[in-house]
Amino acid sequence: MTPAQKKQQAELARKRKEMLSLFADPRFARQAWQSVGRAIAMRPATPPVATYDKDGNPTYNSEIERYGYDSLTQDIDKLLSDDPGPTQIEMILACQMIKARTDTAAATFIRDTLGAKPVDESKIEQRNINTYETLTDEELELLQQHRELERIKKSAVSSEESSAPPSPPANITLANSEE
């Protein structure tokens, strides 16, 4: 192996190890998959390969793919005469747009892709606000002391009312026996 080939092999091995480490790290795995997906989606689409049913007729999905590819190719030719053909993502969107007329799943895909997906209320994070979490330790101690004093006052008032003799009505005057 020539030194140039060894250098190229070492570079490929380094890139492979780097890629494997990115996919192994959960913090970067999502971004790594997204970049791979974008790179694949932006490749030029291959022309559709017809699939046939048991009677030798093209299948429904095969017809959708063929029609979508042909119409998208014509549209792109009109816009850009030097483009080699539709990309994978353009092909997927065009086929899904056509299929969405008769297929609920395709319509849902288009709706979600366009950003009109409804918000699932059950998955929204509910946060119960605890007012005591924001208090300092000193404030909590003062609150506890205040509540304890209130409890003592209430128990003192209730015990005085139950042990004291009944007070005379306000309109009756007591006579003094020394008179």
MARVOBA-712903 format. One record per residue (C-alpha): residue number from 1; x, y, z. Coordinates in Angstrom, 2 decimals. Example, Ala and Ser with C-alpha at 12.3 -4.5 7.8 and 13.67 -1.06 7.14 Angstrom:
<pts>
<pt lumtor="1" c1="12.30" c2="-4.50" c3="7.80"/>
<pt lumtor="2" c1="13.67" c2="-1.06" c3="7.14"/>
</pts>
This chain:
<pts>
<pt lumtor="1" c1="0.00" c2="0.00" c3="0.00"/>
<pt lumtor="2" c1="1.35" c2="3.41" c3="-0.93"/>
<pt lumtor="3" c1="1.71" c2="6.18" c3="1.66"/>
<pt lumtor="4" c1="-1.18" c2="8.08" c3="0.04"/>
<pt lumtor="5" c1="-3.44" c2="5.02" c3="0.31"/>
<pt lumtor="6" c1="-2.40" c2="4.48" c3="3.95"/>
<pt lumtor="7" c1="-3.18" c2="8.11" c3="4.70"/>
<pt lumtor="8" c1="-6.59" c2="7.79" c3="3.00"/>
<pt lumtor="9" c1="-7.33" c2="4.57" c3="4.93"/>
<pt lumtor="10" c1="-6.34" c2="6.23" c3="8.21"/>
<pt lumtor="11" c1="-8.58" c2="9.22" c3="7.41"/>
<pt lumtor="12" c1="-11.53" c2="6.92" c3="6.65"/>
<pt lumtor="13" c1="-10.95" c2="4.96" c3="9.87"/>
<pt lumtor="14" c1="-10.79" c2="8.22" c3="11.87"/>
<pt lumtor="15" c1="-14.05" c2="9.46" c3="10.32"/>
<pt lumtor="16" c1="-15.74" c2="6.13" c3="11.03"/>
<pt lumtor="17" c1="-14.64" c2="6.18" c3="14.69"/>
<pt lumtor="18" c1="-15.80" c2="9.79" c3="15.00"/>
<pt lumtor="19" c1="-19.18" c2="8.89" c3="13.53"/>
<pt lumtor="20" c1="-19.57" c2="5.90" c3="15.85"/>
<pt lumtor="21" c1="-18.71" c2="8.01" c3="18.89"/>
<pt lumtor="22" c1="-21.30" c2="10.64" c3="17.87"/>
<pt lumtor="23" c1="-24.01" c2="8.00" c3="17.55"/>
<pt lumtor="24" c1="-22.99" c2="6.42" c3="20.88"/>
<pt lumtor="25" c1="-23.31" c2="9.71" c3="22.81"/>
<pt lumtor="26" c1="-27.01" c2="10.29" c3="23.64"/>
<pt lumtor="27" c1="-26.46" c2="14.07" c3="23.73"/>
<pt lumtor="28" c1="-25.49" c2="14.15" c3="20.06"/>
<pt lumtor="29" c1="-27.16" c2="11.02" c3="18.63"/>
<pt lumtor="30" c1="-30.38" c2="12.87" c3="17.68"/>
<pt lumtor="31" c1="-28.46" c2="15.60" c3="15.86"/>
<pt lumtor="32" c1="-26.29" c2="13.00" c3="14.15"/>
<pt lumtor="33" c1="-29.34" c2="11.06" c3="12.91"/>
<pt lumtor="34" c1="-30.96" c2="14.31" c3="11.74"/>
<pt lumtor="35" c1="-27.89" c2="15.27" c3="9.71"/>
<pt lumtor="36" c1="-27.71" c2="11.80" c3="8.15"/>
<pt lumtor="37" c1="-31.43" c2="11.95" c3="7.34"/>
<pt lumtor="38" c1="-31.08" c2="15.39" c3="5.75"/>
<pt lumtor="39" c1="-28.11" c2="14.24" c3="3.66"/>
<pt lumtor="40" c1="-30.05" c2="11.21" c3="2.39"/>
<pt lumtor="41" c1="-33.21" c2="13.26" c3="1.78"/>
<pt lumtor="42" c1="-31.32" c2="15.78" c3="-0.34"/>
<pt lumtor="43" c1="-29.90" c2="13.17" c3="-2.73"/>
<pt lumtor="44" c1="-31.46" c2="13.09" c3="-6.19"/>
<pt lumtor="45" c1="-34.38" c2="10.67" c3="-6.29"/>
<pt lumtor="46" c1="-34.06" c2="7.52" c3="-8.29"/>
<pt lumtor="47" c1="-36.73" c2="7.03" c3="-10.94"/>
<pt lumtor="48" c1="-39.58" c2="4.87" c3="-9.63"/>
<pt lumtor="49" c1="-39.50" c2="1.14" c3="-10.24"/>
<pt lumtor="50" c1="-42.92" c2="-0.20" c3="-11.18"/>
<pt lumtor="51" c1="-44.40" c2="-2.93" c3="-9.01"/>
<pt lumtor="52" c1="-47.17" c2="-5.14" c3="-10.30"/>
<pt lumtor="53" c1="-50.03" c2="-7.04" c3="-8.70"/>
<pt lumtor="54" c1="-50.87" c2="-10.71" c3="-9.33"/>
<pt lumtor="55" c1="-52.69" c2="-9.82" c3="-12.56"/>
<pt lumtor="56" c1="-49.72" c2="-7.95" c3="-13.99"/>
<pt lumtor="57" c1="-51.18" c2="-4.47" c3="-13.46"/>
<pt lumtor="58" c1="-49.16" c2="-1.70" c3="-11.79"/>
<pt lumtor="59" c1="-50.09" c2="-1.33" c3="-8.13"/>
<pt lumtor="60" c1="-51.83" c2="1.76" c3="-6.77"/>
<pt lumtor="61" c1="-48.71" c2="2.91" c3="-4.89"/>
<pt lumtor="62" c1="-46.59" c2="2.31" c3="-7.99"/>
<pt lumtor="63" c1="-48.92" c2="4.50" c3="-10.03"/>
<pt lumtor="64" c1="-48.83" c2="7.26" c3="-7.38"/>
<pt lumtor="65" c1="-45.03" c2="7.16" c3="-7.32"/>
<pt lumtor="66" c1="-44.77" c2="7.23" c3="-11.11"/>
<pt lumtor="67" c1="-47.28" c2="10.08" c3="-11.46"/>
<pt lumtor="68" c1="-45.63" c2="12.07" c3="-8.65"/>
<pt lumtor="69" c1="-42.16" c2="11.62" c3="-10.10"/>
<pt lumtor="70" c1="-43.24" c2="12.55" c3="-13.62"/>
<pt lumtor="71" c1="-45.24" c2="15.61" c3="-12.58"/>
<pt lumtor="72" c1="-42.54" c2="16.81" c3="-10.21"/>
<pt lumtor="73" c1="-39.89" c2="16.34" c3="-12.89"/>
<pt lumtor="74" c1="-41.95" c2="18.44" c3="-15.29"/>
<pt lumtor="75" c1="-42.47" c2="21.13" c3="-12.65"/>
<pt lumtor="76" c1="-38.77" c2="21.29" c3="-11.88"/>
<pt lumtor="77" c1="-37.88" c2="21.34" c3="-15.58"/>
<pt lumtor="78" c1="-40.11" c2="24.36" c3="-15.95"/>
<pt lumtor="79" c1="-38.41" c2="26.13" c3="-13.03"/>
<pt lumtor="80" c1="-34.81" c2="25.03" c3="-13.50"/>
<pt lumtor="81" c1="-33.75" c2="23.60" c3="-16.81"/>
<pt lumtor="82" c1="-30.38" c2="22.27" c3="-15.58"/>
<pt lumtor="83" c1="-31.64" c2="20.29" c3="-12.51"/>
<pt lumtor="84" c1="-31.20" c2="16.49" c3="-12.78"/>
<pt lumtor="85" c1="-34.59" c2="15.70" c3="-11.20"/>
<pt lumtor="86" c1="-36.50" c2="15.86" c3="-7.96"/>
<pt lumtor="87" c1="-34.83" c2="15.14" c3="-4.63"/>
<pt lumtor="88" c1="-36.05" c2="12.40" c3="-2.32"/>
<pt lumtor="89" c1="-37.83" c2="14.86" c3="-0.03"/>
<pt lumtor="90" c1="-39.51" c2="16.60" c3="-2.96"/>
<pt lumtor="91" c1="-40.62" c2="13.22" c3="-4.25"/>
<pt lumtor="92" c1="-42.01" c2="12.16" c3="-0.86"/>
<pt lumtor="93" c1="-43.92" c2="15.41" c3="-0.41"/>
<pt lumtor="94" c1="-45.32" c2="15.36" c3="-3.94"/>
<pt lumtor="95" c1="-46.53" c2="11.74" c3="-3.58"/>
<pt lumtor="96" c1="-47.98" c2="12.40" c3="-0.14"/>
<pt lumtor="97" c1="-49.80" c2="15.51" c3="-1.41"/>
<pt lumtor="98" c1="-51.43" c2="13.47" c3="-4.16"/>
<pt lumtor="99" c1="-52.19" c2="10.53" c3="-1.88"/>
<pt lumtor="100" c1="-53.60" c2="12.85" c3="0.84"/>
<pt lumtor="101" c1="-56.72" c2="13.36" c3="-1.27"/>
<pt lumtor="102" c1="-57.85" c2="9.80" c3="-0.55"/>
<pt lumtor="103" c1="-55.67" c2="8.61" c3="2.39"/>
<pt lumtor="104" c1="-56.13" c2="9.91" c3="5.92"/>
<pt lumtor="105" c1="-52.63" c2="8.89" c3="7.02"/>
<pt lumtor="106" c1="-51.08" c2="10.83" c3="4.14"/>
<pt lumtor="107" c1="-53.26" c2="13.85" c3="4.97"/>
<pt lumtor="108" c1="-52.10" c2="13.64" c3="8.58"/>
<pt lumtor="109" c1="-48.47" c2="13.48" c3="7.42"/>
<pt lumtor="110" c1="-48.94" c2="16.60" c3="5.28"/>
<pt lumtor="111" c1="-50.75" c2="18.44" c3="8.10"/>
<pt lumtor="112" c1="-47.99" c2="17.62" c3="10.59"/>
<pt lumtor="113" c1="-45.23" c2="18.44" c3="8.11"/>
<pt lumtor="114" c1="-46.74" c2="21.85" c3="7.42"/>
<pt lumtor="115" c1="-46.77" c2="22.59" c3="11.16"/>
<pt lumtor="116" c1="-50.52" c2="22.37" c3="11.73"/>
<pt lumtor="117" c1="-50.37" c2="19.39" c3="14.10"/>
<pt lumtor="118" c1="-52.85" c2="19.87" c3="16.96"/>
<pt lumtor="119" c1="-51.43" c2="20.15" c3="20.46"/>
<pt lumtor="120" c1="-52.11" c2="17.13" c3="22.65"/>
<pt lumtor="121" c1="-53.35" c2="18.69" c3="25.89"/>
<pt lumtor="122" c1="-52.64" c2="15.54" c3="27.88"/>
<pt lumtor="123" c1="-48.92" c2="15.76" c3="27.10"/>
<pt lumtor="124" c1="-48.51" c2="19.37" c3="28.15"/>
<pt lumtor="125" c1="-46.48" c2="19.49" c3="31.30"/>
<pt lumtor="126" c1="-48.60" c2="20.50" c3="34.24"/>
<pt lumtor="127" c1="-46.67" c2="22.24" c3="36.99"/>
<pt lumtor="128" c1="-48.16" c2="22.64" c3="40.43"/>
<pt lumtor="129" c1="-46.74" c2="25.74" c3="42.00"/>
<pt lumtor="130" c1="-45.84" c2="25.24" c3="45.65"/>
<pt lumtor="131" c1="-45.65" c2="28.68" c3="47.28"/>
<pt lumtor="132" c1="-43.59" c2="27.29" c3="50.13"/>
<pt lumtor="133" c1="-40.76" c2="26.31" c3="47.76"/>
<pt lumtor="134" c1="-39.92" c2="29.97" c3="47.21"/>
<pt lumtor="135" c1="-39.71" c2="30.82" c3="50.95"/>
<pt lumtor="136" c1="-36.37" c2="30.89" c3="52.77"/>
<pt lumtor="137" c1="-35.75" c2="28.81" c3="55.89"/>
<pt lumtor="138" c1="-36.15" c2="31.90" c3="58.09"/>
<pt lumtor="139" c1="-39.49" c2="32.75" c3="56.49"/>
<pt lumtor="140" c1="-40.70" c2="29.18" c3="56.99"/>
<pt lumtor="141" c1="-39.68" c2="29.27" c3="60.67"/>
<pt lumtor="142" c1="-41.51" c2="32.60" c3="61.16"/>
<pt lumtor="143" c1="-44.60" c2="31.14" c3="59.50"/>
<pt lumtor="144" c1="-44.45" c2="28.11" c3="61.79"/>
<pt lumtor="145" c1="-44.09" c2="30.34" c3="64.89"/>
<pt lumtor="146" c1="-47.03" c2="32.49" c3="63.77"/>
<pt lumtor="147" c1="-49.25" c2="29.43" c3="63.27"/>
<pt lumtor="148" c1="-48.22" c2="28.05" c3="66.68"/>
<pt lumtor="149" c1="-49.11" c2="31.38" c3="68.40"/>
<pt lumtor="150" c1="-52.48" c2="31.44" c3="66.64"/>
<pt lumtor="151" c1="-53.18" c2="27.89" c3="67.80"/>
<pt lumtor="152" c1="-52.24" c2="28.77" c3="71.40"/>
<pt lumtor="153" c1="-54.46" c2="31.88" c3="71.32"/>
<pt lumtor="154" c1="-57.43" c2="29.89" c3="70.03"/>
<pt lumtor="155" c1="-57.01" c2="27.18" c3="72.65"/>
<pt lumtor="156" c1="-56.63" c2="29.81" c3="75.45"/>
<pt lumtor="157" c1="-59.76" c2="31.65" c3="74.36"/>
<pt lumtor="158" c1="-61.79" c2="28.46" c3="74.16"/>
<pt lumtor="159" c1="-60.57" c2="27.23" c3="77.58"/>
<pt lumtor="160" c1="-61.35" c2="30.61" c3="79.23"/>
<pt lumtor="161" c1="-64.86" c2="30.58" c3="77.84"/>
<pt lumtor="162" c1="-65.55" c2="27.10" c3="79.12"/>
<pt lumtor="163" c1="-64.08" c2="27.55" c3="82.68"/>
<pt lumtor="164" c1="-65.27" c2="31.10" c3="83.50"/>
<pt lumtor="165" c1="-68.67" c2="31.60" c3="85.23"/>
<pt lumtor="166" c1="-71.30" c2="33.06" c3="83.01"/>
<pt lumtor="167" c1="-71.21" c2="36.84" c3="82.99"/>
<pt lumtor="168" c1="-74.37" c2="38.73" c3="83.96"/>
<pt lumtor="169" c1="-76.40" c2="40.36" c3="81.28"/>
<pt lumtor="170" c1="-75.49" c2="43.97" c3="80.57"/>
<pt lumtor="171" c1="-78.81" c2="45.50" c3="81.69"/>
<pt lumtor="172" c1="-78.78" c2="43.97" c3="85.23"/>
<pt lumtor="173" c1="-76.94" c2="45.79" c3="88.01"/>
<pt lumtor="174" c1="-75.65" c2="43.91" c3="90.99"/>
<pt lumtor="175" c1="-76.69" c2="45.18" c3="94.39"/>
<pt lumtor="176" c1="-74.06" c2="45.76" c3="97.01"/>
<pt lumtor="177" c1="-74.89" c2="43.95" c3="100.29"/>
<pt lumtor="178" c1="-73.12" c2="46.54" c3="102.52"/>
<pt lumtor="179" c1="-75.71" c2="49.21" c3="101.93"/>
</pts>
